[in-house]
Amino acid sequence: MSNRAVLVVDLQNEYWPSGNFSLHGIEAAAANAARVMDDARAKGDLVVNIRHEIPGGPIFVPGSAGAEINDAVRPATGEPVITKNFPNSFRDTGLSDLLKEKGVEEVVVVGAMSHMCVDATVRAANDLGYKTTTIHDACATRDLDFDGITTPAAQVHAALMASLASAYGEVISTDAFLAR
């Protein structure tokens, strides 16, 4: 096994058009995430599947179809699945212990939502000392509203990826990553 892990953050049914909180471009992002996952499996990298649950919440209800990982990125037999209740995939989960146990030094992040759980996870991984790569076209988000202003998903995503690229590791495309 290598010292790299792919963290697949919250690619759950809730974010698909049939879910309760659909994201712009989720199908394309998941297809790219699946390519990254397949490459990681072929190279012996650890693939960690992360799923969000909100007990008592209106979405990601434990046991619901929306909280299930989408079939496009279904975990392989034996792959770890981490359940979290906060945007940061490291907070109050066994993720850090798992990565330490496996000797991971580098994480590659794909998933949803760019501006929330991907952001929190990338920043935490970087703060914990991991070399961090975010695959920008394997992540998705949605339009955001603030103070009467709607920011389109493409702009939310671009702003977030620019922020991560400035201080929290490499941000590249799926094709560029797989070409290495």
C-alpha positions as CSV (number, residue, x, y, z in Angstrom):
1,M,0.0,0.0,0.0
2,S,1.2,3.5,-0.8
3,N,1.3,6.5,1.6
4,R,-1.6,8.2,-0.3
5,A,-5.3,8.1,0.4
6,V,-8.2,9.4,-1.7
7,L,-10.9,10.9,0.6
8,V,-14.3,10.7,-1.1
9,V,-16.4,13.3,0.7
10,D,-20.2,13.1,0.9
11,L,-21.0,11.9,-2.6
12,Q,-24.5,10.8,-1.3
13,N,-27.9,10.5,-3.0
14,E,-29.2,13.6,-1.3
15,Y,-27.0,15.7,-3.7
16,W,-28.4,14.2,-6.9
17,P,-31.3,15.7,-8.8
18,S,-33.6,13.0,-7.2
19,G,-32.4,14.0,-3.7
20,N,-33.5,16.9,-1.5
21,F,-30.4,19.1,-1.9
22,S,-29.2,18.7,-5.5
23,L,-25.9,20.2,-6.6
24,H,-24.8,21.8,-9.9
25,G,-22.7,19.4,-11.9
26,I,-22.9,16.5,-9.4
27,E,-23.1,13.8,-12.1
28,A,-19.9,15.1,-13.8
29,A,-18.1,15.5,-10.5
30,A,-19.0,12.0,-9.4
31,A,-17.9,10.5,-12.8
32,N,-14.5,12.2,-12.3
33,A,-14.4,11.1,-8.7
34,A,-15.0,7.5,-9.8
35,R,-12.0,7.8,-12.3
36,V,-9.8,9.0,-9.4
37,M,-11.1,6.2,-7.2
38,D,-10.4,3.5,-9.9
39,D,-6.9,4.9,-10.4
40,A,-6.2,4.8,-6.7
41,R,-7.4,1.2,-6.3
42,A,-5.2,0.1,-9.3
43,K,-2.2,1.8,-7.6
44,G,-2.9,0.4,-4.2
45,D,-3.8,3.7,-2.6
46,L,-6.3,3.7,0.2
47,V,-9.8,4.9,-0.7
48,V,-11.8,6.3,2.2
49,N,-15.5,6.9,1.7
50,I,-17.0,9.5,3.9
51,R,-20.7,10.1,4.4
52,H,-22.5,12.8,6.3
53,E,-25.4,12.2,8.6
54,I,-27.6,14.7,10.4
55,P,-29.6,12.9,13.1
56,G,-33.0,14.6,13.4
57,G,-32.1,16.8,10.4
58,P,-34.2,17.5,7.3
59,I,-31.5,16.0,5.0
60,F,-28.9,13.2,5.4
61,V,-31.2,11.5,7.9
62,P,-29.5,8.3,9.2
63,G,-30.9,5.2,7.4
64,S,-32.6,7.2,4.6
65,A,-31.9,6.7,0.9
66,G,-30.6,10.3,0.7
67,A,-27.8,9.5,3.2
68,E,-26.6,6.5,1.2
69,I,-23.5,6.8,-1.0
70,N,-24.4,7.2,-4.6
71,D,-24.0,4.1,-6.9
72,A,-21.6,6.1,-9.2
73,V,-19.0,6.0,-6.4
74,R,-20.0,2.9,-4.5
75,P,-17.3,1.8,-2.1
76,A,-15.4,-1.4,-3.0
77,T,-15.6,-4.4,-0.7
78,G,-13.5,-3.8,2.3
79,E,-13.0,-0.1,1.8
80,P,-13.5,2.0,5.0
81,V,-16.6,4.1,5.3
82,I,-16.4,7.0,7.8
83,T,-19.6,8.6,9.0
84,K,-19.4,12.2,10.2
85,N,-21.8,14.7,11.7
86,F,-19.8,17.9,10.9
87,P,-18.4,19.5,7.7
88,N,-14.8,18.6,8.7
89,S,-14.3,14.9,8.0
90,F,-11.7,14.6,10.8
91,R,-13.9,16.1,13.6
92,D,-15.1,13.4,16.0
93,T,-14.4,10.5,13.5
94,G,-11.8,7.8,13.2
95,L,-10.4,9.3,10.0
96,S,-7.1,10.6,11.5
97,D,-6.4,7.4,13.4
98,L,-7.1,5.4,10.2
99,L,-4.7,7.5,8.1
100,K,-2.0,7.3,10.8
101,E,-2.5,3.5,11.0
102,K,-2.1,3.1,7.3
103,G,1.0,5.4,7.1
104,V,-0.7,8.0,4.9
105,E,1.2,11.2,4.2
106,E,-0.7,12.6,1.3
107,V,-4.5,13.0,0.8
108,V,-6.4,13.6,-2.4
109,V,-9.9,15.1,-1.9
110,V,-12.9,14.7,-4.1
111,G,-16.6,15.2,-3.3
112,A,-19.3,17.6,-2.1
113,M,-19.9,20.4,-1.3
114,S,-17.0,22.4,-2.5
115,H,-17.8,25.3,-0.3
116,M,-18.6,23.3,2.9
117,C,-17.3,19.8,3.6
118,V,-14.6,19.6,0.9
119,D,-13.3,23.0,2.1
120,A,-13.4,22.0,5.8
121,T,-11.7,18.6,5.1
122,V,-9.0,20.0,2.9
123,R,-8.1,22.7,5.4
124,A,-8.1,20.2,8.3
125,A,-5.9,17.7,6.4
126,N,-3.5,20.5,5.5
127,D,-3.4,21.7,9.1
128,L,-2.7,18.1,10.3
129,G,0.4,18.0,8.1
130,Y,-0.9,16.0,5.1
131,K,0.3,16.9,1.6
132,T,-3.1,17.8,0.1
133,T,-4.4,17.7,-3.4
134,T,-8.0,18.7,-4.4
135,I,-9.4,17.5,-7.7
136,H,-11.5,20.5,-8.6
137,D,-13.6,18.9,-11.3
138,A,-14.4,16.0,-9.0
139,C,-16.2,18.4,-6.6
140,A,-19.6,20.0,-6.8
141,T,-21.5,22.8,-5.1
142,R,-24.7,24.9,-5.4
143,D,-25.8,28.5,-5.7
144,L,-25.5,30.4,-2.5
145,D,-27.6,33.3,-1.2
146,F,-26.3,36.0,1.2
147,D,-27.8,39.3,2.0
148,G,-30.1,39.3,-1.0
149,I,-27.3,38.3,-3.4
150,T,-27.3,35.0,-5.2
151,T,-23.9,33.7,-6.2
152,P,-24.0,31.1,-9.0
153,A,-22.5,27.7,-8.2
154,A,-19.7,28.1,-10.8
155,Q,-18.5,31.3,-9.0
156,V,-18.8,29.7,-5.5
157,H,-16.8,26.8,-6.7
158,A,-14.1,28.9,-8.5
159,A,-13.7,31.2,-5.4
160,L,-13.4,28.2,-3.1
161,M,-10.9,26.4,-5.3
162,A,-8.8,29.6,-5.7
163,S,-8.7,30.0,-1.9
164,L,-7.6,26.4,-1.4
165,A,-5.0,26.7,-4.1
166,S,-3.5,29.8,-2.5
167,A,-2.6,28.1,0.8
168,Y,-4.0,24.6,1.2
169,G,-2.3,22.4,-1.3
170,E,-2.5,21.7,-5.0
171,V,-5.8,22.1,-6.9
172,I,-5.8,20.3,-10.3
173,S,-8.1,18.6,-12.8
174,T,-8.9,14.9,-13.0
175,D,-7.1,14.6,-16.3
176,A,-3.9,16.4,-15.0
177,F,-3.9,14.2,-11.8
178,L,-4.4,10.9,-13.7
179,A,-1.7,11.9,-16.2
180,R,1.0,11.7,-13.5
